[in-house]
Amino acid sequence: MKTADIIIVGAGPAGLFTAIQCIDKSVLVLEKNESPGKKLLISGTGRCNITNDCKLSDFYEHYGANYRFLKTALNCFTNYDLIAFFEQNGLETNVDKNGKVFPATQKSRDVLQVLVDKCKQNKVEISYNQNVMSIEKAAGRFILKTDLAAFSSRFLVIATGGMSYPLTGSTGDGYHFAKQLGHSIHPPKPSLSPVFVKDYLMASISGVSVQDKMIYLYRDEKKISEHRGDIGFTHKGLSGPGILDFSRQILSGDVLKMNLIDIKPDNFRNEILLSSTKEGKTTLQTYLKKYELPRSLLLLVLQAIAVEPEIRMAEITKIERNKLVAALCEFPFIIEKVGGFNMAMVTAGGVKLNEVNPKTMESRLVTGLYFAGEVLDIDGDTGGYNLQAAFSMGFLAGKVISGTEDGQQMYPNSNTV
């Protein structure tokens, strides 16, 4: 049986970054694939959006209801710390117009190479093709059995990711290990995923998008949430950052209502009435140009409600006016399903957060057991927030294990939970 001070299961960004922080201890990373970071390599369509350039205080609104769990980790290792880490290790970064931070080379492989090189520099051992089958704790040590060997350690970090993109090896193994050690799992579901729409009308304009629109989520005819963001129309449904970020809340059978012109229904109704007098000879299509909708989208919407684009404003009837208000301020999409794990960028759900100390990332149930990354019940929006969370959690877990101190002692000024 091979022994180490610390065993980390999973050679993704959370696992590798945890390992990098564990100084002056023997560290072994077990990875079931033949190489590290397979999911990292495809992130950001191969460009790897490592973090976001926004203020740290703005990060919290991008993690849903569980954002408080990340406060200590994000304060201990901020987005600017992450940028500095890569630049100090020879990888410059660029920021796009939306605040997304990428390696200057635009290659995710370069991000992974920095992590692997840093592990080698710190004498971290990474053992590949090690498919962990079981984990137990006995006599103060963790015993791990793979299909090839057995291992023992004083500390254990589970950083196996979630279930999204299962072909990269993210198949939910960490949930099984956590259960073996007594933890509970909030049911995992796809997140940051496109949605498919029943009786979809927009297939012919696939590739068209609109920016910064309000989306309202209805369930059982009651509005339960709303979100603002960019929306893309695909062959079978909706995508784009606004939809992807919202997908964690969406269920089959829900209705999304989209405000395409960013004006309240009553105000738009009044505008139409006023324009029928002041701009009576103007065609509807010309009048609606001020809302800057893609022409192909506008024509499809008008076709769907059987209103002629060339009708003059003075000729619009009350029925047509009501149709216009409903279609342009609350265009409905009935959700057939949310894209599955093979399409989702991340996983919502995971190890329940009340069973993990957010100031240390250590289990509240099992001494010496730590978690980092997507295996936990927290997920972020698009824009680099999920990778930042993985790096910050890995940093905190590794520093705590190395220093046997909690996050509050190491960082007394941090904004903890």
C-alpha positions as CSV (number, residue, x, y, z in Angstrom):
1,M,0.0,0.0,0.0
2,K,1.4,3.4,-1.0
3,T,1.2,6.1,1.6
4,A,1.2,9.9,1.4
5,D,0.4,12.8,3.7
6,I,-2.3,14.1,1.3
7,I,-4.2,12.3,-1.4
8,I,-6.2,14.4,-3.8
9,V,-8.8,12.6,-6.0
10,G,-9.1,14.4,-9.3
11,A,-6.6,16.2,-11.5
12,G,-8.8,19.1,-12.6
13,P,-8.3,22.7,-11.7
14,A,-9.5,22.4,-8.1
15,G,-7.4,19.3,-7.5
16,L,-4.2,20.5,-9.1
17,F,-4.5,23.9,-7.4
18,T,-5.0,22.3,-4.0
19,A,-1.9,20.2,-4.6
20,I,0.2,23.3,-5.5
21,Q,-0.6,24.8,-2.1
22,C,0.4,21.8,-0.1
23,I,4.0,22.7,0.7
24,D,6.4,20.4,2.8
25,K,4.1,17.4,2.6
26,S,4.0,14.4,0.4
27,V,1.1,14.9,-2.1
28,L,-0.4,12.3,-4.4
29,V,-3.0,13.2,-7.0
30,L,-5.1,10.2,-8.3
31,E,-6.6,10.8,-11.7
32,K,-8.8,8.1,-13.5
33,N,-8.0,9.5,-17.0
34,E,-4.7,9.0,-18.8
35,S,-4.0,12.7,-18.6
36,P,-5.0,15.7,-16.4
37,G,-7.6,18.5,-16.9
38,K,-9.7,17.0,-19.7
39,K,-12.6,19.3,-18.9
40,L,-10.4,22.3,-18.4
41,L,-9.1,21.8,-21.9
42,I,-12.5,22.2,-23.5
43,S,-13.6,25.1,-21.3
44,G,-14.3,28.4,-23.1
45,T,-14.3,26.5,-26.4
46,G,-10.7,25.7,-25.8
47,R,-9.7,29.2,-24.8
48,C,-10.3,28.8,-21.0
49,N,-12.1,31.7,-19.4
50,I,-10.2,31.5,-16.1
51,T,-11.9,34.2,-14.2
52,N,-13.6,37.6,-14.4
53,D,-12.2,41.1,-14.1
54,C,-15.1,42.5,-12.0
55,K,-14.8,43.7,-8.4
56,L,-14.7,40.9,-5.8
57,S,-17.9,42.2,-4.3
58,D,-19.7,41.6,-7.6
59,F,-18.7,37.9,-7.7
60,Y,-21.2,37.0,-5.0
61,E,-24.3,37.6,-7.2
62,H,-23.1,35.1,-9.7
63,Y,-23.4,31.9,-7.5
64,G,-27.1,31.7,-6.9
65,A,-28.6,31.2,-3.4
66,N,-25.5,29.5,-2.0
67,Y,-23.1,32.3,-2.7
68,R,-22.3,32.9,1.0
69,F,-20.4,29.6,1.2
70,L,-17.7,31.0,-1.1
71,K,-17.0,34.3,0.7
72,T,-14.0,33.1,2.7
73,A,-12.5,31.2,-0.3
74,L,-12.9,34.2,-2.6
75,N,-11.5,36.6,-0.1
76,C,-8.5,34.3,0.6
77,F,-7.7,34.0,-3.1
78,T,-9.3,36.6,-5.3
79,N,-9.6,36.9,-9.1
80,Y,-6.7,39.3,-9.1
81,D,-4.6,36.8,-7.1
82,L,-5.4,34.2,-9.8
83,I,-4.4,36.5,-12.6
84,A,-1.2,37.3,-10.8
85,F,-0.5,33.6,-10.2
86,F,-0.6,32.8,-13.9
87,E,1.4,35.9,-15.0
88,Q,4.1,35.2,-12.4
89,N,4.3,31.7,-13.9
90,G,4.8,33.0,-17.4
91,L,1.2,33.1,-18.8
92,E,-0.1,36.6,-19.6
93,T,-3.8,37.2,-19.6
94,N,-6.2,39.4,-21.6
95,V,-9.7,40.8,-20.6
96,D,-12.4,41.0,-23.2
97,K,-15.2,43.6,-23.4
98,N,-17.4,41.6,-21.0
99,G,-14.8,41.3,-18.3
100,K,-13.9,37.7,-19.1
101,V,-10.2,36.9,-18.5
102,F,-8.4,34.5,-20.9
103,P,-4.8,33.5,-21.3
104,A,-3.2,35.8,-23.9
105,T,-2.4,32.8,-26.0
106,Q,-6.2,31.9,-26.1
107,K,-5.2,28.3,-25.4
108,S,-6.6,26.3,-22.4
109,R,-3.7,23.9,-22.8
110,D,-1.3,26.7,-21.7
111,V,-3.4,27.1,-18.5
112,L,-3.2,23.4,-17.8
113,Q,0.5,23.4,-18.5
114,V,1.2,26.0,-15.8
115,L,-0.7,24.0,-13.2
116,V,1.1,20.7,-14.1
117,D,4.5,22.4,-14.2
118,K,3.9,24.0,-10.8
119,C,2.9,20.6,-9.4
120,K,6.2,19.2,-10.7
121,Q,8.1,22.1,-9.2
122,N,6.4,21.4,-5.8
123,K,7.2,17.6,-6.1
124,V,3.5,16.7,-6.4
125,E,3.1,13.2,-7.7
126,I,0.2,12.6,-10.2
127,S,-0.8,9.0,-10.8
128,Y,-3.0,8.4,-13.9
129,N,-5.4,5.7,-14.9
130,Q,-6.3,5.3,-11.2
131,N,-10.0,4.7,-11.1
132,V,-10.9,4.9,-7.3
133,M,-13.4,2.2,-6.4
134,S,-13.8,2.8,-2.7
135,I,-12.7,5.0,0.2
136,E,-12.9,4.4,3.9
137,K,-11.3,5.8,7.0
138,A,-9.7,3.5,9.6
139,A,-7.3,4.2,12.5
140,G,-7.1,7.9,11.6
141,R,-6.1,7.3,7.9
142,F,-8.0,7.2,4.6
143,I,-7.8,4.0,2.7
144,L,-8.4,4.3,-1.1
145,K,-8.6,1.3,-3.4
146,T,-8.4,1.7,-7.2
147,D,-8.7,-1.0,-9.8
148,L,-4.9,-1.1,-9.8
149,A,-3.6,-0.5,-6.2
150,A,-4.3,0.7,-2.7
151,F,-3.3,4.0,-1.1
152,S,-3.3,5.5,2.4
153,S,-3.2,9.1,3.6
154,R,-3.8,11.3,6.6
155,F,-5.6,14.0,4.6
156,L,-8.0,13.4,1.7
157,V,-9.3,16.0,-0.8
158,I,-12.2,15.1,-3.1
159,A,-12.0,17.3,-6.2
160,T,-13.6,15.1,-8.8
161,G,-15.9,17.6,-10.4
162,G,-19.6,17.1,-11.1
163,M,-21.4,15.3,-13.9
164,S,-21.2,17.7,-16.8
165,Y,-19.4,16.6,-20.0
166,P,-19.1,12.9,-18.8
167,L,-16.8,12.0,-21.7
168,T,-14.1,14.0,-19.9
169,G,-14.4,11.7,-16.9
170,S,-16.9,13.8,-14.9
171,T,-19.3,11.1,-14.0
172,G,-20.3,11.9,-10.4
173,D,-17.7,9.7,-8.7
174,G,-17.2,12.3,-5.9
175,Y,-20.8,12.0,-4.8
176,H,-20.3,8.2,-4.4
177,F,-17.1,8.8,-2.4
178,A,-18.8,11.4,-0.2
179,K,-21.7,9.1,0.5
180,Q,-19.3,6.3,1.5
181,L,-17.8,8.7,4.1
182,G,-21.2,9.7,5.5
183,H,-22.1,12.8,3.5
184,S,-25.4,13.8,1.9
185,I,-25.9,14.8,-1.7
186,H,-28.2,17.5,-3.1
187,P,-29.5,15.9,-6.3
188,P,-27.3,16.9,-9.2
189,K,-28.8,18.5,-12.3
190,P,-27.4,20.2,-15.4
191,S,-26.5,23.9,-15.2
192,L,-25.3,26.4,-17.7
193,S,-27.2,24.4,-20.3
194,P,-29.3,25.4,-23.3
195,V,-33.0,24.8,-23.2
196,F,-35.3,23.1,-25.7
197,V,-38.6,24.6,-26.6
198,K,-42.0,23.0,-27.5
199,D,-43.5,24.0,-30.8
200,Y,-40.4,26.2,-31.4
201,L,-40.9,28.9,-34.0
202,M,-37.4,30.3,-34.3
203,A,-35.4,27.6,-36.0
204,S,-35.1,29.6,-39.2
205,I,-33.2,32.3,-37.4
206,S,-30.7,30.0,-35.7
207,G,-27.6,32.1,-34.8
208,V,-29.5,35.3,-34.3
209,S,-29.2,36.9,-30.8
210,V,-30.4,39.8,-28.7
211,Q,-28.5,41.5,-25.9
212,D,-29.4,42.3,-22.3
213,K,-33.1,41.3,-22.3
214,M,-35.3,40.5,-19.3
215,I,-36.5,36.9,-19.0
216,Y,-39.3,35.9,-16.7
217,L,-39.8,32.3,-15.4
218,Y,-43.3,31.1,-14.9
219,R,-44.3,27.8,-13.2
220,D,-48.0,26.8,-12.8
221,E,-48.9,30.2,-14.2
222,K,-47.0,32.1,-11.4
223,K,-43.9,34.1,-12.0
224,I,-41.2,32.6,-9.7
225,S,-38.0,34.4,-11.0
226,E,-36.5,36.7,-13.5
227,H,-33.1,37.3,-15.0
228,R,-31.4,39.7,-17.5
229,G,-28.9,38.7,-20.1
230,D,-28.0,38.0,-23.7
231,I,-30.1,35.4,-25.5
232,G,-29.3,33.3,-28.6
233,F,-31.8,31.4,-30.8
234,T,-30.7,28.0,-31.9
235,H,-32.2,25.3,-34.1
236,K,-34.3,23.8,-31.3
237,G,-34.4,26.3,-28.5
238,L,-32.6,29.0,-26.5
239,S,-29.0,29.6,-25.5
240,G,-26.7,32.5,-24.8
241,P,-25.4,33.7,-21.4
242,G,-28.8,34.9,-20.2
243,I,-30.4,31.5,-20.7
244,L,-27.4,29.4,-19.6
245,D,-27.1,31.3,-16.3
246,F,-30.9,31.0,-15.8
247,S,-31.0,27.3,-16.6
248,R,-30.2,26.1,-13.1
249,Q,-33.8,27.3,-12.1
250,I,-35.7,26.0,-15.2
251,L,-37.7,22.8,-15.3
252,S,-39.6,21.0,-18.0
253,G,-43.0,22.5,-18.5
254,D,-42.0,25.9,-17.3
255,V,-42.7,29.0,-19.4
256,L,-40.1,31.6,-20.2
257,K,-41.5,35.0,-21.2
258,M,-39.0,37.3,-22.9
259,N,-39.2,41.1,-23.1
260,L,-37.8,41.7,-26.5
261,I,-38.0,45.5,-26.5
262,D,-37.2,46.3,-22.8
263,I,-40.3,48.3,-22.1
264,K,-43.2,47.6,-19.7
265,P,-46.4,46.3,-21.3
266,D,-48.6,49.2,-20.2
267,N,-46.0,51.7,-21.4
268,F,-45.7,50.0,-24.8
269,R,-49.5,49.9,-25.2
270,N,-49.6,53.7,-24.5
271,E,-46.8,54.3,-26.9
272,I,-48.7,52.5,-29.7
273,L,-51.9,54.5,-28.9
274,L,-50.0,57.8,-29.0
275,S,-48.1,56.8,-32.2
276,S,-51.4,55.9,-34.0
277,T,-52.2,59.6,-33.8
278,K,-48.8,61.3,-34.2
279,E,-47.3,58.8,-36.6
280,G,-50.4,57.3,-38.2
281,K,-49.0,56.9,-41.7
282,T,-45.8,55.1,-40.4
283,T,-45.8,51.4,-41.0
284,L,-45.5,49.1,-38.0
285,Q,-42.2,47.7,-39.2
286,T,-40.7,51.2,-39.6
287,Y,-42.0,52.3,-36.2
288,L,-40.5,49.2,-34.4
289,K,-37.0,49.9,-35.8
290,K,-36.2,52.1,-32.8
291,Y,-36.2,49.0,-30.6
292,E,-33.2,47.7,-32.6
293,L,-34.5,44.1,-32.9
294,P,-32.9,41.9,-35.6
295,R,-35.3,42.2,-38.6
296,S,-35.5,38.4,-39.0
297,L,-36.7,38.0,-35.4
298,L,-39.2,40.9,-35.7
299,L,-40.8,39.5,-38.8
300,L,-41.1,36.0,-37.2
301,V,-42.8,37.5,-34.1
302,L,-45.2,39.5,-36.3
303,Q,-45.9,36.4,-38.4
304,A,-46.6,34.3,-35.2
305,I,-49.3,36.8,-34.1
306,A,-50.7,37.4,-37.6
307,V,-50.0,41.1,-37.7
308,E,-48.8,42.5,-41.0
309,P,-45.5,44.4,-40.8
310,E,-46.6,47.0,-43.4
311,I,-49.8,47.9,-41.5
312,R,-49.9,51.6,-40.7
313,M,-49.9,52.7,-37.1
314,A,-53.4,54.4,-37.4
315,E,-54.9,51.1,-38.7
316,I,-53.9,48.9,-35.8
317,T,-56.9,47.5,-34.0
318,K,-57.3,47.0,-30.3
319,I,-56.9,43.2,-30.8
320,E,-53.7,43.7,-32.8
321,R,-52.4,46.2,-30.2
322,N,-52.9,43.6,-27.4
323,K,-51.2,41.0,-29.6
324,L,-48.2,43.3,-30.1
325,V,-47.9,44.1,-26.4
326,A,-48.0,40.4,-25.5
327,A,-45.6,39.3,-28.2
328,L,-43.0,42.0,-27.8
329,C,-43.0,42.4,-24.0
330,E,-43.7,38.8,-22.9
331,F,-43.1,36.4,-25.8
332,P,-43.7,32.9,-24.4
333,F,-41.5,29.8,-24.8
334,I,-42.8,26.6,-23.3
335,I,-39.8,24.5,-22.1
336,E,-39.6,21.0,-23.3
337,K,-36.5,20.2,-21.4
338,V,-33.1,21.6,-20.2
339,G,-30.1,20.2,-22.0
340,G,-28.5,17.2,-20.3
341,F,-25.2,16.7,-18.7
342,N,-23.6,16.1,-22.1
343,M,-24.4,19.7,-23.0
344,A,-24.2,21.4,-19.5
345,M,-21.1,23.4,-18.7
346,V,-21.4,22.7,-15.0
347,T,-23.4,20.7,-12.5
348,A,-25.9,22.2,-10.0
349,G,-26.2,20.1,-6.8
350,G,-23.6,18.0,-5.0
351,V,-22.2,17.6,-1.5
352,K,-24.5,19.5,0.8
353,L,-22.8,22.7,2.0
354,N,-24.0,22.6,5.6
355,E,-21.8,19.5,6.0
356,V,-18.6,21.4,5.0
357,N,-16.9,24.2,6.8
358,P,-16.7,27.2,4.4
359,K,-13.7,28.7,6.3
360,T,-11.5,25.6,5.8
361,M,-13.3,23.4,3.1
362,E,-13.0,20.6,5.7
363,S,-15.9,18.1,6.3
364,R,-17.9,18.8,9.4
365,L,-18.4,15.0,9.6
366,V,-15.0,13.5,9.0
367,T,-11.8,15.0,10.3
368,G,-9.1,15.4,7.6
369,L,-11.6,15.2,4.7
370,Y,-11.8,18.2,2.4
371,F,-13.7,19.1,-0.7
372,A,-13.0,21.6,-3.5
373,G,-14.7,22.5,-6.8
374,E,-17.8,21.4,-8.6
375,V,-18.3,18.3,-6.4
376,L,-19.9,20.7,-3.9
377,D,-23.5,22.0,-4.2
378,I,-22.5,25.4,-5.7
379,D,-22.3,26.6,-9.3
380,G,-21.7,29.9,-10.9
381,D,-22.8,31.9,-14.0
382,T,-20.8,32.0,-17.2
383,G,-18.0,34.4,-17.3
384,G,-15.2,32.6,-15.4
385,Y,-17.0,32.4,-12.1
386,N,-16.9,28.6,-11.9
387,L,-13.2,28.3,-12.5
388,Q,-12.5,31.1,-10.0
389,A,-14.5,29.2,-7.4
390,A,-12.5,26.0,-8.1
391,F,-9.2,27.8,-7.8
392,S,-10.2,29.7,-4.6
393,M,-11.6,26.6,-2.9
394,G,-8.5,24.6,-3.8
395,F,-6.2,27.4,-2.5
396,L,-8.1,27.5,0.8
397,A,-8.2,23.8,1.3
398,G,-4.5,23.4,0.4
399,K,-3.3,26.2,2.7
400,V,-5.4,24.9,5.6
401,I,-4.0,21.4,5.2
402,S,-0.5,22.7,5.0
403,G,-0.7,25.1,7.8
404,T,-3.2,23.2,10.0
405,E,-4.9,26.6,10.4
406,D,-8.4,27.7,9.5
407,G,-9.2,30.3,7.0
408,Q,-10.1,32.9,9.6
409,Q,-6.7,32.5,11.4
410,M,-4.8,32.8,8.1
411,Y,-6.8,35.7,6.8
412,P,-8.2,37.6,9.8
413,N,-9.5,40.4,7.6
414,S,-11.4,38.1,5.2
415,N,-15.1,38.6,4.8
416,T,-16.2,35.3,6.2
417,V,-19.7,33.8,6.5
